[in-house]
Amino acid sequence: MITHISERQTQFSYFDQLLEGPVWNGSKILDFGGNVGGFLVSAGNQVDHNDYSCLDVTEAAIEQGRLNFPRAHFVFYNRYSSYFNPNGIRNLPVPDLGVKFDIILAFSVFTHTHRSEMIELVEQLRGMLVPQGFLAFTFFDPRYNNLWADCNLPSGADTDWCVVVDGELYLEPGHELSQQERCGKPGESYCSYYTEEYMASLFPGATVLPPVNSESQHVCILKGAAP
């Protein structure tokens, strides 16, 4: 059984700075892929736990989050992930939590999915926002993270996006690497990278910003989908 319990507690400060200090208290917040709720640790009293929901594919993390933050709402999302939930259900839609959210956050979630899966899930999440709400999710830029040098990519070569599976680089792969299509190996390392420009082209109207607070991930910010 693969269990991923995150000890990260920097999510709040990261999003707070990049989103320029939004009004957290009183906002309905969904932490998509929030694991044990590390976001709440650094948020302190700036977030009402009653207004916070966490959706994650690691059942043990959800159980731990419920123990740590009994007033918050932790929901297990039994969707397939070769690393985080290899026994999950493929293509399982994001569940309806019975509430529209002001803010939806996803820290280091789409860094572990294929492009097609990211696009699908982002569309579903935007549909869960109030009209003036916004979604913010992080991603790796291969140039910022020196991926090309680390993988010995030929000089002058470039690409819009790529996937690295167990240390092997795949440039702009098709469905053969989509986690919606392939089984993968339980526990395999699966990381996706997108250039800033390409991420902006995938989601017209998005705001794409570089990392802050010594983090290594960019952020893409989207408003709610039109009704």
Rosetta blueprint (number, residue, H / E / L):
1 M L
2 I L
3 T L
4 H L
5 I L
6 S L
7 E L
8 R L
9 Q L
10 T L
11 Q H
12 F H
13 S H
14 Y H
15 F H
16 D H
17 Q H
18 L H
19 L L
20 E L
21 G L
22 P L
23 V L
24 W L
25 N L
26 G L
27 S L
28 K L
29 I E
30 L E
31 D E
32 F E
33 G L
34 G L
35 N L
36 V L
37 G L
38 G H
39 F H
40 L H
41 V H
42 S H
43 A H
44 G H
45 N H
46 Q H
47 V L
48 D L
49 H H
50 N H
51 D H
52 Y E
53 S E
54 C E
55 L E
56 D E
57 V L
58 T L
59 E H
60 A H
61 A H
62 I H
63 E H
64 Q H
65 G H
66 R H
67 L H
68 N H
69 F L
70 P L
71 R L
72 A L
73 H E
74 F E
75 V E
76 F E
77 Y L
78 N L
79 R E
80 Y L
81 S E
82 S L
83 Y L
84 F L
85 N E
86 P L
87 N L
88 G L
89 I E
90 R L
91 N L
92 L L
93 P L
94 V L
95 P L
96 D L
97 L L
98 G L
99 V L
100 K L
101 F E
102 D E
103 I E
104 I E
105 L E
106 A E
107 F L
108 S L
109 V L
110 F H
111 T H
112 H H
113 T L
114 H L
115 R H
116 S H
117 E H
118 M H
119 I H
120 E H
121 L H
122 V H
123 E H
124 Q H
125 L H
126 R H
127 G L
128 M L
129 L E
130 V E
131 P E
132 Q E
133 G E
134 F E
135 L E
136 A E
137 F E
138 T E
139 F E
140 F E
141 D L
142 P L
143 R L
144 Y L
145 N L
146 N L
147 L H
148 W H
149 A H
150 D H
151 C L
152 N L
153 L L
154 P L
155 S L
156 G L
157 A L
158 D L
159 T L
160 D L
161 W E
162 C E
163 V E
164 V E
165 V E
166 D L
167 G L
168 E E
169 L E
170 Y E
171 L E
172 E L
173 P L
174 G L
175 H H
176 E H
177 L H
178 S L
179 Q L
180 Q L
181 E L
182 R L
183 C L
184 G L
185 K L
186 P L
187 G L
188 E L
189 S L
190 Y E
191 C E
192 S E
193 Y E
194 Y E
195 T L
196 E H
197 E H
198 Y H
199 M H
200 A H
201 S H
202 L H
203 F L
204 P L
205 G L
206 A L
207 T E
208 V E
209 L E
210 P L
211 P L
212 V L
213 N L
214 S L
215 E L
216 S L
217 Q L
218 H E
219 V E
220 C E
221 I E
222 L E
223 K E
224 G L
225 A L
226 A L
227 P L
